Amino acid sequence: MPLDMTPILAIMEENPAWPGLVAAVEKDDGFVVQTPEAAKPYVIAALYHRLQRPVLVVTAQPESSKKLYEQLLAWCDSERVKL
């Protein structure tokens, strides 16, 4: 049985930049998120869980999308993550 890591996503709520990011996504104004490579799956999953709407992520290389997909499976229900 896989470990449910979704409760850890709530920690993002403590980040001072989080409300601004959520507001930008909700306004659909366009935004840029600069985050360490290792944090990308966590930030994407936290946004998805907070907003409860689809999130589209575009990568430059097919290998990058496969790697990100596999990382997102640790944070999100596998039924909801599509490649």
C-alpha positions in Angstrom: 0.0 0.0 0.0 1.5 3.4 -1.0 2.1 6.0 1.6 -0.4 8.9 1.6 1.7 12.0 1.5 -1.2 14.5 0.9 -1.3 15.7 4.5 2.2 17.1 4.1 0.9 19.4 1.3 -0.8 21.6 4.0 2.7 22.8 5.1 2.7 25.0 1.9 0.0 27.1 3.5 2.6 28.4 5.9 4.8 29.8 3.1 4.4 33.6 2.9 4.4 33.5 -1.0 1.6 30.9 -1.1 -1.4 33.2 -1.0 0.0 35.3 -3.8 0.6 32.2 -6.0 -2.9 30.9 -5.3 -4.4 34.3 -6.1 -2.5 34.5 -9.4 -3.7 31.0 -10.5 -7.3 31.8 -9.5 -7.2 35.1 -11.5 -5.6 33.3 -14.4 -3.4 36.3 -15.0 -0.4 34.2 -16.0 2.4 33.7 -13.6 5.9 32.3 -13.2 7.0 30.1 -10.3 10.7 29.9 -9.6 11.3 26.9 -7.4 14.1 24.4 -7.0 13.8 21.4 -9.4 13.1 19.0 -6.5 10.2 21.1 -5.2 8.3 21.3 -8.5 6.2 18.2 -7.9 5.3 19.3 -4.4 4.3 22.8 -5.5 2.2 21.4 -8.4 0.5 18.9 -6.1 -0.2 21.5 -3.5 -1.8 23.8 -6.0 -3.9 21.0 -7.3 -5.1 20.0 -3.9 -5.8 23.6 -2.9 -7.7 24.6 -6.1 -9.4 21.3 -6.8 -9.2 21.9 -10.5 -7.0 20.5 -13.4 -3.5 21.7 -13.6 -1.6 21.5 -16.9 2.2 21.4 -16.8 4.3 21.7 -19.9 7.9 20.6 -20.0 10.6 21.2 -22.6 11.6 17.6 -23.0 9.7 14.3 -23.0 12.1 12.8 -20.5 11.3 15.7 -18.1 7.5 15.1 -18.4 8.0 11.4 -17.6 10.1 12.2 -14.6 7.7 14.8 -13.3 4.8 12.4 -13.8 6.5 9.7 -11.7 7.2 12.3 -9.0 3.7 13.6 -8.9 2.4 10.0 -8.3 3.9 10.3 -4.8 1.9 13.4 -4.0 -1.4 12.8 -5.9 -3.9 10.0 -6.4 -2.6 8.0 -9.3 -6.1 8.0 -10.9 -5.9 11.8 -11.2 -2.4 12.2 -12.7 -2.2 11.8 -16.5 0.8 11.9 -18.8 
